[in-house]
């Protein structure tokens, strides 16, 4: 049962209703019921009268005057600030969005491996060094020529298979000619 | 379509709709006027200084404008504003390293309020003195009682609204309100302005005037 429906009130109920009763915040119907119930509690009835008198007098003091005066100009100040915020140039607001995005993009590009400028793999590389090693027991015949590239650092091994045994002079000519050799893309499979 | 006048935005719903889809400035102006005293008063109870309350209240409304289009209507606009105000005020208090609510009393210490710069007639000065005295009395109440009193008596809110704001049961609010009203009444009767209030008991309030409001 809610207090509104109650016909009698306990002392505790009356205490809780007392301020609203004294200060005129109850409906006429409920105020009437409280007034009737207070007849059984003269001390509370007296307190209600005291509260009513004190708070009515409080209203005459203008105790909220300064606060009301202070707050009265608030709307002007708020609206001025709000308008100035809204009147910021659109590019300025756009910049607030774009700048962090741009920064993030640059950061991502900087971290990305693809950002490092890589040169294309050489189509032609100069031979850095050549070493000829004879197969044991097969003088000046099959052998291995090892090329060392500037860029890779890992020498690929290219077999040299002359169709005929070569003489010492031919070998020397071959070795002399090798530094002039340029390795084309055909050697790429040997590259690391 | 007829342009709505400020007076036509009677309900909060209309005000929000106008702000979101109509004349924003008209709605904003009415929004502030409708709640400026409420927001200012709450901010003042927390911060205890008029200038700080002014800053806080401005901040509250700017935040409210920003978020109003996304207001979900799970509570009343007033409750929503109350929460923003408390958050802003507490944030300002933290900035001031004055996180204790009780410090609020210090702000009302004699001589701290900026009244001296405004020359006032004697009677007005006395009323201002009383106003400060009354705010100090309020500050001396326990927090829950003070909040309940301010929201119920000064702001005139319903218990349901206050319950939503403070998260306290209605029974608890009524108990707090009763205690606050009783303590304030007794303090007024027995304080430096007691004579003025005792007159109300002996003579009634029919011819009450603040002219003789003196400690």
HADDOCK unambig.tbl for C-alpha pairs under 7 A between the chains (distance, minus, plus):
assign (segid A and resid 15 and name CA) (segid B and resid 178 and name CA) 6.92 0.50 0.50
assign (segid A and resid 16 and name CA) (segid B and resid 174 and name CA) 5.34 0.50 0.50
assign (segid A and resid 16 and name CA) (segid B and resid 175 and name CA) 5.66 0.50 0.50
assign (segid A and resid 16 and name CA) (segid B and resid 178 and name CA) 5.92 0.50 0.50
assign (segid A and resid 19 and name CA) (segid B and resid 178 and name CA) 5.85 0.50 0.50
assign (segid A and resid 19 and name CA) (segid B and resid 181 and name CA) 6.70 0.50 0.50
assign (segid A and resid 50 and name CA) (segid B and resid 201 and name CA) 6.66 0.50 0.50
assign (segid A and resid 51 and name CA) (segid B and resid 185 and name CA) 6.35 0.50 0.50
assign (segid A and resid 53 and name CA) (segid B and resid 200 and name CA) 5.62 0.50 0.50
assign (segid A and resid 53 and name CA) (segid B and resid 201 and name CA) 6.12 0.50 0.50
assign (segid A and resid 53 and name CA) (segid B and resid 204 and name CA) 6.73 0.50 0.50
assign (segid A and resid 53 and name CA) (segid B and resid 205 and name CA) 6.73 0.50 0.50
assign (segid A and resid 54 and name CA) (segid B and resid 185 and name CA) 6.26 0.50 0.50
assign (segid A and resid 54 and name CA) (segid B and resid 197 and name CA) 6.00 0.50 0.50
assign (segid A and resid 54 and name CA) (segid B and resid 200 and name CA) 6.50 0.50 0.50
assign (segid A and resid 56 and name CA) (segid B and resid 205 and name CA) 6.93 0.50 0.50
assign (segid A and resid 57 and name CA) (segid B and resid 197 and name CA) 6.72 0.50 0.50
assign (segid A and resid 57 and name CA) (segid B and resid 200 and name CA) 6.56 0.50 0.50
assign (segid A and resid 57 and name CA) (segid B and resid 205 and name CA) 6.34 0.50 0.50
assign (segid A and resid 57 and name CA) (segid B and resid 208 and name CA) 6.74 0.50 0.50
assign (segid A and resid 60 and name CA) (segid B and resid 209 and name CA) 6.29 0.50 0.50
assign (segid A and resid 60 and name CA) (segid B and resid 210 and name CA) 5.93 0.50 0.50
assign (segid A and resid 61 and name CA) (segid B and resid 127 and name CA) 6.36 0.50 0.50
assign (segid A and resid 61 and name CA) (segid B and resid 210 and name CA) 5.34 0.50 0.50
assign (segid A and resid 63 and name CA) (segid B and resid 130 and name CA) 6.90 0.50 0.50
assign (segid A and resid 63 and name CA) (segid B and resid 131 and name CA) 4.56 0.50 0.50
assign (segid A and resid 64 and name CA) (segid B and resid 131 and name CA) 6.82 0.50 0.50
assign (segid A and resid 68 and name CA) (segid B and resid 37 and name CA) 6.46 0.50 0.50
assign (segid A and resid 71 and name CA) (segid B and resid 36 and name CA) 6.31 0.50 0.50
assign (segid A and resid 71 and name CA) (segid B and resid 37 and name CA) 5.64 0.50 0.50
assign (segid A and resid 71 and name CA) (segid B and resid 40 and name CA) 6.04 0.50 0.50
assign (segid A and resid 74 and name CA) (segid B and resid 36 and name CA) 6.50 0.50 0.50
assign (segid A and resid 75 and name CA) (segid B and resid 29 and name CA) 6.57 0.50 0.50
assign (segid A and resid 75 and name CA) (segid B and resid 32 and name CA) 5.38 0.50 0.50
assign (segid A and resid 75 and name CA) (segid B and resid 33 and name CA) 5.89 0.50 0.50
assign (segid A and resid 75 and name CA) (segid B and resid 36 and name CA) 6.91 0.50 0.50
assign (segid A and resid 78 and name CA) (segid B and resid 58 and name CA) 5.34 0.50 0.50
assign (segid A and resid 78 and name CA) (segid B and resid 61 and name CA) 6.93 0.50 0.50
assign (segid A and resid 79 and name CA) (segid B and resid 29 and name CA) 6.82 0.50 0.50
assign (segid A and resid 82 and name CA) (segid B and resid 62 and name CA) 6.50 0.50 0.50
